[in-house]
Amino acid sequence: MGMRMQAIAPTLLALAVVAVLLILALRRAARRRKRKDVPIPRVEGFLVSTPLHPRMLRACVFDRGLLYGRGFRRKEGPALPHGPDCQCRATPIALPGTEVFSGSLRRGNEVACAVPGFPADACRPLLDALRRVNAESVPPTLDAYLALADLASFAAGHQAPVRRFLEERYRFLKAQPGGHVPAPAGPERPQGAA
Ligand SMILES: [Zn+2]
């Protein structure tokens, strides 16, 4: 009997070691599976979008691309429309949080232009230019306005349509009372501010 136990003991020990290793491996695999199942949090809210057009209000220029809602720091969106000729729309969005926090939000945020035949590649730089020149007072001359917009920085093939856009915008801005671009009070502006 004792002789037999002596022969079996190493085999039992080896089996026990194998069993423990197997259990550990299975546990690790289960833990890994669980980690993979954790859903990426989705951020829900709204995106303000508008095509660019020469009669945009300042608020339209600056609110374009604004994200707000439950998942964002800013909870309330602007009251739309901003005013006459406003084409802004608030579109519901739901994105993986990673996309928002990495700042790589692209979907639905492409800049488009409402002017027929306007080159699509020129829309993003045009928006940058509109933001640059959209100060509260309008420059006294068209040339000063075009210089502020840095028309010369646009690609050679884009300069003619961009110039036409900016000329029409300048006429629109000059026609505003007092030469000021109307900026309707938004929710983020302090109450009672002039
Ligand atoms: Zn608007």
Residues whose N, C-alpha, C, O or C-beta is under 5 A from the ligand:
A	BS01	ZN	A59 C60 H82 C86 Q87 C88
